[in-house]
Amino acid sequence: MTGLGRIELAGSVVELGALRGDPGRYVALCRRARAEVGHGYCQCVDPWPRLVLRARNERFHVARWPGDADRHHPDCVFSRPVSALSGRGQYSADALADTERGVLVRLSLALTAVSVSASPARAAVPRTAGSRARGTMTLLGLLHYLWESAGLNTWRPGRPRTWSACAGRLVDEIGDVVVDGDPLAKHTFVVPPFDRTRHDVHLGQYREFATRLGGPRHRLGLIIGELDGLVPRRYSTQWRIRQLRDLVVYATGELSDRIGRSYPVAVPRLDAPPGERVRAVGVYAVTRNPKARGDHLTLHDAALMACTGDYVPIDSRHELTMAAALTAAGRRFLKPLRFDASRDLVLPDFVLTDEDPPRVVEVYGMTGNAAYDARTRAKRAHYAATGQALFEWDPTVSPELRVPRRGE
């Protein structure tokens, strides 16, 4: 028997959503499965792939078995894109390693001022042939890793995706990550979805996170949430985060300008027409100024990711149009994420995953630029050489976009 979203624990079948929604209810069953079998099973395909059962804060976290991501059904939450459709494989084992202990990450940014512990031996991450491996992961790479691992760079027809769904998946993935020997969850606050009845609870969680910052063990903390906007002040810029109205981060104007130049598509344009508005999800490295009043934090650095209204990542306004058209056409698709890989890595803008074999999608927007045109020719040649079907759109040539229906 197979079924997406179902797992087997010591002979009992459990809905993954139920376990993640109420983990306390299944502690005894998880403990029994780990003691008697050593692991759980995912029922997405036959034979069932194994699942790791990790104890965390008197609860159990279910994770994919190291190296088994490609054994799961493509639509399973434990699946991952093949290495050719992700920048994940461009890291060395020092930067990213999938182990039985968890996913070991080495950030380019130190969250603590003291060494926590030596990392154990790391299993190598498959890497694209001929690539030069990176030894550390940036904030953007971390955001891409979490988004991809949570399956949030994929889209299937159905109900709109909310921040509530995103936040829940991110918390699950963060629980499986160890940064420089320390659990990432100890240093991270994922902004919870807005709930008027639980505002005081969420505010208390944020304040608990904020009060830990500034010392040697928690030099910096990470906030993951959707950027609502930047508000210039006399001596600083306010970074307002959605979902929790009391969450305000302060940054210098110079830092705000630098980050804005680095992520021009993601910075919210409050005056943009409804069809051109993007969501900006960010990971914000923050610290606490002991002289500051209240719960306001100071921004040290940030990485932003532009997304559609359903939180599917995009890299341009034209990609926003394409993603909307694919969604309206009822297509199932994936957005490859670059992580920290160089532009030498050929990644399509989207991949139609409801075709066999999948068809790549390219959106052009700078036709006429010599370097851009050369890159376009190189990508077309790459797809032809690898036998990949291509759907392409150049709005400078054909402003009207028509997305083929499945089977066309």
URLIN-V517965 format. One record per pair of residues at least 12 apart in sequence whose ideal C-beta (glycine too) atoms are under 10 Angstrom apart, sorted by the first residue. I is the first residue (numbers start at 1). GAP is how many residues later the second one is. D is the distance in whole Angstrom. If there is no record, write none. Layout:
# URLIN-V517965
((I	GAP	D) (I	GAP	D))
This chain:
# URLIN-V517965
((1	12	8) (1	42	7) (1	45	8) (1	47	9) (2	40	9) (2	41	5) (2	42	6) (2	43	6) (2	44	5) (2	45	10) (2	46	8) (2	71	8) (3	12	9) (3	39	10) (3	40	5) (3	41	7) (3	42	10) (3	70	10) (4	12	9) (4	38	9) (4	39	8) (4	40	5) (4	41	9) (4	68	9) (4	69	6) (4	71	6) (4	72	6) (4	73	8) (5	12	6) (5	13	9) (5	37	9) (5	38	9) (5	39	8) (5	70	10) (5	71	8) (5	72	8) (6	12	10) (6	35	9) (6	36	8) (6	37	4) (6	38	8) (6	42	10) (7	12	7) (7	19	10) (7	26	9) (7	33	5) (7	34	6) (7	35	5) (7	36	6) (7	37	9) (7	41	9) (7	44	6) (7	46	10) (7	55	7) (7	71	9) (8	25	8) (8	29	9) (8	31	10) (8	32	6) (8	33	4) (8	34	8) (8	35	6) (8	40	7) (8	43	9) (9	17	7) (9	20	5) (9	21	6) (9	22	10) (9	23	8) (9	24	4) (9	25	9) (9	27	10) (9	28	8) (9	30	9) (9	31	5) (9	32	8) (9	42	9) (9	44	8) (9	51	9) (9	53	9) (10	18	10) (10	19	6) (10	20	8) (10	21	9) (10	22	5) (10	23	4) (10	24	9) (10	25	9) (10	26	6) (10	27	6) (10	30	8) (10	31	10) (11	18	10) (11	21	9) (11	22	9) (11	25	9) (11	26	9) (12	14	9) (12	17	6) (12	20	9) (12	21	8) (12	28	10) (13	28	10) (13	30	7) (14	12	6) (14	15	7) (14	16	9) (14	19	10) (14	26	9) (14	29	10) (14	48	9) (16	24	10) (16	26	8) (16	27	10) (16	28	10) (16	35	9) (16	46	7) (16	60	9) (16	61	7) (16	62	9) (16	156	10) (17	60	10) (17	151	9) (19	21	10) (19	40	10) (19	41	8) (19	42	10) (19	43	7) (20	41	9) (20	42	8) (20	57	10) (20	148	7) (20	149	9) (20	151	9) (20	152	6) (21	147	8) (22	37	10) (23	33	9) (23	34	9) (23	35	9) (23	36	4) (23	37	6) (23	38	8) (23	39	9) (23	149	10) (24	34	8) (24	35	6) (24	36	10) (26	33	9) (26	34	7) (26	36	9) (27	28	9) (27	31	7) (27	32	6) (27	33	6) (28	32	10) (29	24	10) (29	31	9) (30	23	5) (30	24	9) (30	25	8) (30	29	8) (30	30	4) (30	31	9) (30	32	8) (31	22	8) (31	24	8) (31	29	7) (33	18	9) (33	20	6) (33	27	9) (33	29	10) (34	18	9) (34	19	5) (34	20	9) (34	21	8) (34	26	8) (35	18	10) (37	13	9) (37	16	9) (38	12	9) (38	14	10) (38	15	8) (39	12	6) (39	13	6) (39	14	6) (39	23	10) (39	26	7) (39	61	10) (40	12	8) (40	13	6) (40	20	9) (40	22	6) (40	23	10) (40	25	9) (41	24	10) (42	20	9) (42	22	8) (42	23	9) (42	26	9) (42	29	9) (42	30	6) (42	31	9) (42	34	7) (42	35	9) (42	36	6) (42	37	10) (43	30	10) (43	33	9) (44	27	9) (44	28	5) (44	29	4) (44	30	9) (44	31	8) (44	32	4) (44	33	9) (44	34	7) (44	35	8) (45	26	7) (45	27	7) (45	28	5) (45	29	10) (45	31	8) (45	34	10) (47	24	9) (48	23	9) (48	24	10) (49	15	8) (49	16	6) (49	19	5) (49	20	9) (49	21	9) (49	22	4) (49	23	5) (49	24	9) (49	27	8) (49	29	7) (49	30	9) (50	14	9) (50	15	4) (50	16	10) (50	18	6) (50	21	9) (51	12	7) (51	13	7) (51	14	6) (51	17	9) (51	21	10) (51	27	7) (52	12	7) (52	13	6) (52	14	8) (52	16	9) (52	47	10) (52	48	7) (52	49	9) (52	50	9) (52	124	8) (54	46	9) (54	47	9) (54	48	7) (54	121	8) (54	122	7) (56	46	10) (56	119	6) (56	120	9) (56	127	8) (56	129	8) (57	118	9) (57	126	10) (57	128	9) (59	116	9) (61	41	9) (61	110	10) (61	111	7) (61	112	10) (61	114	5) (61	115	6) (61	124	10) (62	15	10) (62	16	9) (62	110	8) (62	113	10) (62	114	9) (63	15	8) (63	35	9) (63	37	10) (63	39	8) (63	40	8) (63	86	9) (63	109	8) (63	110	9) (63	112	8) (63	113	5) (64	12	9) (64	13	9) (64	14	4) (64	15	8) (64	16	8) (64	34	8) (64	39	10) (64	85	8) (64	112	9) (65	13	9) (65	33	9) (65	35	8) (66	31	9) (66	32	4) (66	33	6) (66	34	6) (66	35	9) (66	36	9) (66	37	9) (66	57	7) (67	31	7) (67	32	10) (67	56	7) (67	58	10) (67	59	9) (68	12	10) (68	30	9) (69	12	9) (69	13	9) (69	14	10) (69	19	10) (69	29	8) (69	80	9) (70	12	7) (70	13	9) (70	56	10) (74	80	9) (74	258	9) (74	260	9) (74	279	6) (74	280	10) (74	284	9) (75	76	9) (75	79	8) (75	81	7) (75	257	8) (75	278	8) (76	75	8) (77	72	9) (77	73	8) (77	74	5) (77	77	10) (77	92	7) (77	95	9) (77	96	10) (78	71	9) (78	73	9) (79	72	7) (79	75	9) (80	18	10) (80	68	7) (80	69	7) (80	71	8) (81	67	7) (81	70	10) (81	72	8) (81	73	8) (81	253	6) (81	254	9) (81	255	7) (81	256	8) (81	266	10) (81	270	8) (81	272	9) (81	277	10) (82	44	10) (82	254	10) (82	269	10) (82	276	10) (83	42	9) (83	43	5) (83	44	8) (83	45	6) (84	44	7) (84	252	9) (84	261	9) (84	262	9) (84	263	9) (84	264	10) (84	302	9) (84	304	10) (85	63	10) (85	68	10) (85	249	7) (85	250	9) (85	251	5) (85	252	9) (85	262	7) (85	263	8) (85	266	6) (85	268	10) (85	273	9) (85	275	9) (86	42	10) (86	58	9) (86	59	10) (86	62	6) (86	67	9) (86	248	9) (86	250	6) (86	251	6) (86	252	8) (86	253	7) (86	255	9) (86	259	9) (86	261	8) (87	41	9) (87	44	10) (87	47	10) (87	54	8) (87	57	7) (87	58	10) (87	61	9) (87	249	8) (87	250	6) (87	251	4) (87	252	4) (87	253	7) (87	254	3) (87	255	9) (87	258	6) (87	260	7) (88	37	7) (88	38	9) (88	39	9) (88	40	10) (88	49	10) (88	53	9) (88	56	8) (88	57	7) (88	60	7) (88	61	9) (88	248	10) (88	249	8) (88	250	10) (88	251	6) (88	252	10) (88	253	9) (89	36	6) (89	37	5) (89	38	5) (89	39	5) (89	40	10) (89	42	7) (89	44	9) (89	250	9) (89	252	8) (89	256	9) (90	35	9) (90	37	7) (90	38	7) (90	41	5) (90	42	8) (90	43	7) (90	44	6) (90	51	9) (90	248	9) (90	249	7) (90	250	7) (90	251	4) (90	252	8) (90	254	10) (90	255	7) (91	14	9) (91	15	9) (91	33	10) (91	34	6) (91	36	7) (91	40	10) (91	42	6) (91	43	5) (91	44	8) (91	45	8) (91	46	6) (91	50	8) (91	54	9) (91	248	7) (91	249	7) (91	250	9) (92	14	9) (92	30	9) (92	32	8) (92	33	8) (92	35	8) (92	40	9) (92	41	4) (92	42	6) (92	43	5) (92	44	9) (93	13	10) (93	28	9) (93	29	4) (93	30	7) (93	31	4) (93	32	6) (93	34	9) (93	40	8) (93	42	9) (94	12	6) (94	25	9) (94	28	7) (94	30	10) (94	31	10) (94	39	8) (94	40	9) (94	41	5) (94	42	8) (94	43	10) (95	12	9) (95	13	9) (95	27	9) (95	30	8) (95	38	8) (95	39	6) (95	40	5) (95	41	5) (95	42	5) (95	43	10) (95	46	8) (95	244	10) (95	245	8) (96	26	9) (96	28	10) (96	29	5) (96	37	10) (96	38	9) (96	39	10) (96	40	9) (96	41	6) (96	45	8) (96	46	10) (96	49	7) (96	81	10) (96	243	9) (97	22	8) (97	23	9) (97	24	9) (97	25	3) (97	26	5) (97	27	7) (97	28	6) (97	81	10) (98	24	9) (98	25	6) (98	26	9) (98	27	7) (98	28	10) (98	78	9) (99	20	9) (99	21	7) (99	22	8) (99	23	7) (99	24	6) (99	79	9) (100	20	10) (100	23	9) (101	18	9) (101	19	7) (101	21	10) (101	75	10) (101	77	7) (102	73	9) (102	74	5) (102	75	6) (102	76	5) (102	81	8) (102	82	9) (103	22	10) (103	42	8) (103	43	10) (103	46	8) (103	70	8) (103	71	10) (103	73	5) (103	74	5) (103	75	7) (103	76	9) (103	81	9) (104	15	6) (104	16	8) (104	17	10) (104	18	6) (104	19	9) (104	73	8) (104	74	5) (104	75	8) (104	76	9) (104	77	8) (105	14	10) (105	31	9) (105	32	6) (105	36	9) (105	37	7) (105	40	7) (105	72	6) (105	73	7) (105	74	5) (105	75	8) (105	79	7) (106	13	8) (106	16	9) (106	28	10) (106	29	7) (106	30	5) (106	31	7) (106	72	10) (106	73	7) (106	74	6) (106	75	10) (107	29	6) (107	30	6) (107	31	8) (107	32	8) (107	34	9) (107	35	7) (107	72	6) (107	73	7) (107	77	9) (107	80	10) (107	113	10) (107	115	9) (107	178	9) (108	26	9) (108	27	9) (108	28	4) (108	29	7) (108	30	5) (108	31	8) (108	33	8) (108	34	9) (108	193	10) (108	232	9) (109	27	9) (109	28	9) (109	29	8) (109	30	6) (109	33	9) (109	70	10) (109	110	10) (109	111	7) (109	113	9) (109	176	6) (109	191	8) (109	192	7) (109	194	10) (110	69	10) (110	70	7) (110	109	7) (110	110	7) (111	68	6) (111	69	7) (111	71	7) (111	73	9) (111	75	9) (111	76	5) (111	77	9) (111	102	10) (111	106	9) (111	107	7) (111	108	6) (111	109	5) (111	110	7) (111	111	7) (111	174	8) (112	67	9) (112	68	7) (112	69	9) (112	70	7) (112	74	10) (112	75	8) (112	103	9) (112	104	7) (112	105	6) (112	106	7) (112	107	6) (112	108	8) (113	102	8) (113	103	4) (113	104	8) (113	105	9) (113	106	5) (113	107	9) (114	101	10) (114	102	5) (114	103	7) (114	105	9) (115	65	8) (115	66	8) (115	67	10) (116	62	9) (116	63	9) (116	64	6) (116	65	4) (116	66	4) (116	67	10) (116	70	10) (116	101	8) (117	61	10) (117	63	8) (117	64	4) (117	65	8) (118	62	10) (118	63	7) (119	59	8) (119	60	10) (119	61	7) (119	62	6) (120	58	10) (120	61	9) (128	213	8) (128	216	10) (128	217	7) (128	218	10) (130	214	9) (131	210	8) (131	211	8) (131	213	8) (131	214	7) (132	209	10) (132	210	8) (132	212	9) (134	205	9) (134	206	5) (134	207	8) (134	208	9) (136	44	10) (136	204	8) (137	42	9) (137	202	8) (137	203	6) (138	145	10) (138	163	9) (138	165	7) (138	201	8) (138	202	5) (139	83	8) (139	143	9) (139	144	5) (139	145	8) (139	146	6) (139	161	10) (139	162	6) (139	163	7) (139	164	4) (139	165	9) (139	201	10) (140	122	9) (140	123	9) (140	142	10) (140	143	8) (140	162	9) (140	163	4) (140	164	8) (140	165	7) (140	197	9) (140	198	9) (140	199	7) (140	200	7) (141	142	10) (141	162	8) (141	196	9) (141	197	9) (141	198	4) (141	199	4) (141	200	9) (142	32	10) (142	35	8) (142	37	8) (142	42	8) (142	46	10) (142	80	8) (142	82	9) (142	141	6) (142	161	8) (142	197	9) (142	198	10) (143	27	10) (143	79	10) (143	81	7) (143	138	7) (143	139	8) (143	140	5) (143	159	10) (143	160	6) (143	161	8) (143	162	6) (143	170	9) (143	194	9) (143	196	9) (144	139	10) (144	159	9) (144	161	7) (144	169	8) (144	192	10) (144	193	4) (144	194	7) (144	195	5) (144	196	8) (144	197	10) (145	28	8) (145	32	8) (145	192	8) (145	194	7) (145	195	10) (146	20	10) (146	23	9) (146	24	6) (146	25	10) (146	26	10) (146	27	5) (146	28	7) (146	30	10) (146	31	8) (146	38	9) (146	42	9) (146	44	9) (146	78	8) (146	137	8) (147	19	9) (147	22	9) (147	23	8) (147	26	9) (147	77	10) (147	134	8) (147	158	7) (147	160	9) (147	164	8) (147	165	10) (147	166	7) (147	188	9) (147	190	7) (148	25	9) (148	165	9) (148	186	9) (148	187	9) (148	188	9) (148	189	5) (148	191	8) (149	20	9) (149	21	9) (149	23	9) (149	24	5) (149	25	10) (149	27	8) (149	28	9) (150	15	9) (150	16	8) (150	17	10) (150	18	9) (150	19	4) (150	20	6) (150	21	9) (150	22	7) (150	23	5) (150	24	9) (151	18	7) (151	22	9) (151	183	9) (152	13	8) (152	14	6) (152	17	6) (152	18	8) (152	21	9) (152	129	9) (152	155	9) (152	158	9) (152	159	6) (152	160	8) (152	161	8) (152	183	9) (152	185	10) (153	152	10) (153	154	10) (153	158	9) (153	159	7) (153	160	6) (153	180	10) (153	181	6) (153	182	5) (153	183	7) (153	184	6) (153	197	10) (154	158	8) (154	178	8) (154	179	7) (154	180	5) (154	181	8) (154	197	9) (154	199	7) (155	153	8) (155	155	7) (155	156	9) (155	157	5) (155	168	8) (155	171	7) (155	172	6) (155	176	8) (155	177	7) (155	178	5) (155	179	8) (155	180	8) (155	195	9) (155	198	9) (156	174	10) (156	175	9) (156	176	5) (156	177	9) (156	197	9) (156	198	9) (157	169	10) (157	170	8) (157	171	10) (157	172	9) (157	173	5) (157	174	8) (157	175	7) (157	197	9) (158	152	10) (158	172	10) (158	174	10) (159	151	9) (160	149	7) (160	150	6) (160	151	9) (160	167	9) (161	146	10) (161	147	9) (161	148	9) (161	149	4) (161	150	5) (161	151	8) (162	31	7) (162	148	9) (162	149	8) (163	27	10) (163	28	8) (163	29	9) (163	30	5) (163	31	8) (163	62	8) (163	63	6) (163	79	7) (163	80	6) (163	116	9) (163	118	9) (163	148	7) (164	28	8) (164	29	4) (164	30	9) (164	31	9) (164	79	9) (165	28	9) (165	145	10) (165	146	8) (166	24	9) (166	25	10) (166	27	9) (166	58	9) (166	59	10) (166	60	9) (166	113	10) (166	115	8) (166	141	9) (166	144	10) (166	145	5) (167	23	5) (167	24	7) (167	25	6) (167	26	6) (167	57	8) (167	58	8) (167	59	10) (167	76	8) (168	22	9) (168	24	9) (168	25	9) (169	21	10) (170	18	9) (170	20	5) (170	21	10) (170	54	6) (170	55	10) (170	111	10) (171	14	8) (171	17	9) (171	19	5) (171	21	9) (171	53	9) (173	17	10) (174	12	10) (174	13	9) (174	14	6) (174	15	10) (174	16	7) (174	48	9) (174	50	8) (175	13	10) (179	43	9) (182	35	9) (182	36	10) (184	38	8) (186	23	10) (186	26	8) (186	31	9) (186	32	8) (186	35	9) (187	22	9) (187	25	9) (187	26	9) (187	30	9) (187	31	6) (187	32	9) (187	33	7) (187	34	5) (187	35	6) (187	98	10) (188	21	8) (188	33	7) (188	34	5) (188	35	8) (188	36	7) (188	95	9) (189	13	10) (189	16	7) (189	17	6) (189	19	9) (189	20	4) (189	21	8) (189	23	10) (189	32	7) (189	33	7) (189	34	5) (189	35	7) (189	36	8) (189	52	10) (189	55	10) (189	58	9) (189	95	9) (189	97	9) (190	15	10) (190	19	10) (190	32	9) (190	33	8) (190	34	5) (190	35	7) (190	53	10) (190	93	10) (191	14	10) (191	15	8) (191	32	7) (191	33	7) (191	34	3) (191	35	7) (191	50	6) (191	51	7) (191	52	5) (191	53	5) (191	56	7) (191	90	10) (191	93	10) (192	13	7) (192	14	9) (192	33	9) (192	51	7) (192	52	7) (193	49	10) (193	50	6) (193	51	9) (194	48	8) (194	49	5) (194	50	7) (194	51	8) (195	48	9) (195	49	10) (199	45	8) (199	46	8) (199	47	8) (202	41	8) (202	42	6) (202	44	9) (202	45	9) (203	41	7) (203	42	9) (203	43	6) (203	44	9) (203	92	8) (205	39	9) (206	17	9) (206	35	10) (206	38	6) (206	40	7) (206	41	6) (206	89	7) (206	91	10) (207	39	9) (207	87	10) (207	88	6) (209	12	6) (209	13	10) (209	14	8) (209	77	9) (209	79	10) (209	86	10) (209	88	9) (210	13	9) (210	37	9) (210	76	8) (210	77	10) (210	78	6) (210	84	9) (210	85	5) (210	86	9) (210	87	6) (211	77	8) (211	84	9) (212	76	8) (213	73	7) (213	74	5) (213	75	4) (213	76	9) (213	77	10) (213	84	7) (213	85	9) (214	73	6) (214	74	4) (214	75	8) (214	76	6) (214	83	10) (214	84	10) (215	73	9) (215	75	10) (218	69	9) (218	70	9) (219	66	10) (219	68	7) (219	81	9) (220	64	10) (220	65	5) (220	66	7) (220	67	5) (220	68	10) (220	77	10) (220	80	6) (220	81	9) (221	63	9) (221	64	8) (221	65	6) (221	66	7) (221	67	8) (221	76	8) (221	79	9) (222	61	6) (222	62	7) (222	63	6) (222	64	8) (222	80	10) (223	16	10) (223	18	7) (223	21	10) (223	24	7) (223	26	7) (223	59	8) (223	60	7) (223	61	4) (223	62	8) (223	63	6) (223	74	8) (223	76	9) (223	79	9) (224	17	9) (224	57	7) (224	58	7) (224	59	5) (224	60	8) (225	16	4) (225	17	7) (225	18	6) (225	19	8) (225	22	7) (225	24	10) (225	55	10) (225	56	7) (225	57	7) (225	58	9) (225	59	8) (226	15	7) (226	16	4) (226	17	7) (226	42	9) (226	53	6) (226	54	7) (226	55	5) (226	56	8) (226	81	8) (226	85	8) (227	12	7) (227	13	7) (227	14	6) (227	15	7) (227	22	10) (227	36	10) (227	39	8) (227	40	8) (227	41	6) (227	52	8) (227	53	4) (227	54	7) (227	55	5) (227	57	9) (227	75	9) (227	77	7) (227	78	10) (228	12	4) (228	13	6) (228	14	4) (228	15	9) (228	17	9) (228	19	9) (228	20	10) (228	40	7) (228	42	9) (228	52	9) (229	12	10) (229	13	9) (229	38	9) (229	39	5) (229	40	9) (229	41	6) (229	51	9) (230	21	8) (230	23	10) (230	26	6) (230	27	10) (230	29	9) (230	30	8) (230	37	7) (230	38	8) (230	40	10) (230	50	10) (231	17	9) (232	21	7) (232	24	8) (233	17	8) (233	20	9) (235	15	9) (235	17	8) (235	18	8) (236	13	10) (236	14	5) (236	15	6) (236	16	6) (236	17	7) (236	19	9) (236	20	8) (236	60	10) (236	62	9) (236	63	9) (237	12	9) (237	13	7) (237	14	5) (237	15	7) (237	16	6) (237	17	9) (237	18	8) (237	19	4) (237	20	9) (237	22	10) (237	23	10) (237	62	9) (238	12	6) (238	13	8) (238	18	9) (238	58	9) (238	61	10) (239	12	6) (239	16	10) (239	17	7) (239	20	9) (239	43	8) (239	45	7) (239	47	9) (239	58	9) (239	60	6) (239	63	8) (240	28	9) (241	41	8) (241	43	8) (242	26	10) (242	37	9) (242	38	9) (242	39	10) (246	48	9) (246	49	7) (246	50	9) (247	37	10) (247	48	8) (247	49	9) (247	50	9) (248	46	9) (248	47	8) (248	48	5) (248	49	8) (249	33	10) (249	35	6) (249	36	10) (249	37	6) (249	47	7) (249	48	5) (249	49	7) (249	50	5) (249	51	10) (249	53	9) (250	36	9) (250	39	8) (250	42	8) (250	46	6) (250	47	7) (250	48	6) (250	49	7) (251	33	9) (251	35	9) (251	46	10) (251	47	7) (251	48	4) (251	49	9) (251	50	9) (251	51	8) (252	46	9) (252	47	8) (255	43	10) (255	44	6) (255	45	8) (255	46	8) (255	47	8) (256	43	8) (256	46	9) (258	43	9) (258	44	10) (259	23	9) (259	25	10) (259	40	8) (259	42	8) (259	43	5) (259	44	8) (259	45	7) (260	44	9) (262	40	9) (262	41	8) (262	42	8) (263	17	8) (263	19	8) (263	39	9) (263	40	7) (263	41	4) (263	42	8) (263	43	7) (264	40	10) (264	42	9) (264	52	10) (265	13	7) (265	15	9) (265	39	9) (265	40	9) (265	41	4) (265	49	7) (265	50	7) (265	51	6) (265	52	7) (265	54	9) (265	55	9) (266	12	7) (266	13	9) (266	14	4) (266	15	8) (266	16	8) (266	37	9) (266	38	4) (266	39	6) (266	40	4) (266	41	8) (266	47	10) (266	48	9) (266	49	10) (267	13	6) (267	37	7) (267	39	9) (268	12	5) (268	36	9) (268	38	10) (269	48	10) (272	45	9) (274	35	9) (275	42	10) (275	45	8) (275	46	8) (275	49	8) (276	41	6) (276	44	7) (276	45	9) (277	31	10) (277	32	8) (277	43	9) (278	27	10) (278	28	5) (278	29	6) (278	30	7) (278	31	8) (278	35	10) (278	36	7) (278	38	10) (278	39	8) (278	41	10) (278	42	6) (279	26	9) (279	27	7) (279	28	4) (279	29	7) (279	30	7) (279	31	9) (279	32	6) (279	33	9) (279	34	10) (279	35	9) (280	24	5) (280	25	7) (280	26	6) (280	27	7) (281	22	10) (281	23	7) (281	24	5) (281	25	8) (281	26	6) (281	30	7) (281	32	8) (282	17	10) (282	20	5) (282	21	6) (282	22	5) (282	23	7) (283	18	9) (283	19	7) (283	20	5) (283	21	8) (283	22	8) (284	13	8) (284	15	6) (284	16	8) (284	17	8) (284	18	5) (284	19	8) (284	20	9) (285	12	10) (285	14	7) (285	15	4) (285	16	5) (285	17	7) (285	18	9) (286	12	6) (286	13	6) (286	14	6) (286	15	9) (286	16	9) (287	12	8) (287	13	6) (305	32	9) (306	13	8) (306	14	8) (307	13	9) (307	16	9) (307	28	9) (308	12	6) (308	13	10) (308	14	10) (308	15	5) (308	16	7) (308	18	10) (308	19	8) (308	27	9) (309	14	9) (309	15	8) (309	18	9) (310	13	8) (310	14	9) (310	17	7) (312	12	10) (312	14	9) (312	15	8) (312	21	8) (312	22	9) (312	23	6) (312	38	9) (313	22	5) (313	23	9) (313	24	6) (313	25	10) (314	21	7) (314	35	8) (314	36	9) (314	49	9) (315	20	9) (315	22	10) (315	23	8) (315	32	10) (315	34	7) (315	48	9) (315	50	10) (316	33	8) (316	47	7) (316	48	10) (316	49	6) (316	50	9) (317	46	10) (317	48	8) (317	78	9) (318	31	9) (318	45	5) (318	46	8) (318	47	4) (318	48	10) (318	75	8) (318	76	9) (318	77	6) (318	78	9) (318	83	9) (319	16	8) (319	30	6) (319	31	8) (319	42	9) (319	44	5) (319	46	9) (320	43	10) (321	42	8) (321	44	10) (321	72	9) (321	74	7) (321	80	6) (322	27	7) (322	28	7) (322	39	7) (322	40	9) (322	41	5) (322	69	10) (322	71	6) (322	73	9) (322	79	7) (322	81	8) (323	12	8) (323	26	9) (323	27	7) (323	38	10) (323	40	9) (324	77	9) (324	79	10) (325	68	9) (325	76	5) (325	77	8) (325	78	4) (326	24	7) (326	26	8) (326	35	8) (326	65	10) (326	75	10) (326	77	6) (326	78	10) (327	76	9) (328	75	8) (329	23	10) (329	73	9) (329	74	4) (329	75	8) (329	76	6) (329	77	8) (329	79	10) (330	24	9) (330	73	10) (330	75	8) (330	76	7) (331	19	9) (331	21	6) (331	22	9) (331	23	6) (331	24	9) (331	28	10) (331	30	9) (331	72	7) (331	73	9) (331	74	8) (331	75	7) (332	19	10) (332	20	7) (332	21	5) (332	22	4) (332	23	9) (332	26	10) (332	74	8) (333	16	10) (333	17	5) (333	18	6) (333	19	5) (333	20	6) (333	21	8) (333	22	10) (333	25	9) (333	26	9) (333	28	7) (333	70	10) (334	14	9) (334	16	7) (334	17	5) (334	18	8) (334	19	5) (334	24	8) (334	27	10) (335	12	9) (335	13	9) (335	14	8) (335	15	6) (335	16	8) (335	26	10) (336	12	6) (336	13	8) (336	14	8) (336	15	7) (336	24	9) (343	32	8) (344	34	10) (346	14	10) (346	29	9) (346	32	8) (346	33	6) (346	35	10) (346	36	5) (346	37	8) (346	40	9) (347	13	9) (347	32	9) (348	12	4) (348	13	6) (348	14	6) (348	15	9) (348	31	8) (348	34	10) (348	35	8) (348	40	8) (348	42	8) (348	43	10) (348	44	10) (349	12	6) (349	13	5) (349	14	5) (349	15	9) (349	30	10) (349	43	9) (349	44	9) (350	12	8) (350	13	8) (350	41	9) (351	37	9) (352	37	9) (352	39	7) (352	51	9) (352	52	9) (352	54	8) (354	52	5) (354	53	9) (355	34	7) (355	36	10) (355	49	10) (355	51	7) (355	52	8) (355	53	10) (357	30	8) (357	31	7) (357	32	7) (358	30	8) (358	31	8) (359	24	10) (359	29	7) (359	30	4) (359	31	7) (359	32	6) (359	45	9) (360	19	9) (360	22	10) (360	23	6) (360	26	9) (360	28	5) (360	29	7) (360	30	6) (360	31	7) (360	32	9) (361	28	10) (361	29	8) (361	30	5) (361	31	7) (361	32	8) (361	42	9) (362	14	8) (362	17	7) (362	18	8) (362	21	8) (362	28	6) (362	29	8) (362	30	4) (362	31	7) (362	32	9) (363	28	10) (363	29	8) (363	30	5) (363	31	8) (363	32	8) (363	38	9) (364	12	6) (364	15	10) (364	28	7) (364	29	7) (364	30	4) (364	31	8) (364	32	7) (364	33	8) (365	28	9) (365	29	8) (365	30	6) (365	31	7) (366	28	10) (366	30	8) (367	27	6) (367	28	9) (367	29	5) (367	30	7) (368	28	7) (376	16	9) (376	18	9) (379	13	9) (380	12	8) (391	12	8) (391	13	7) (391	17	10))
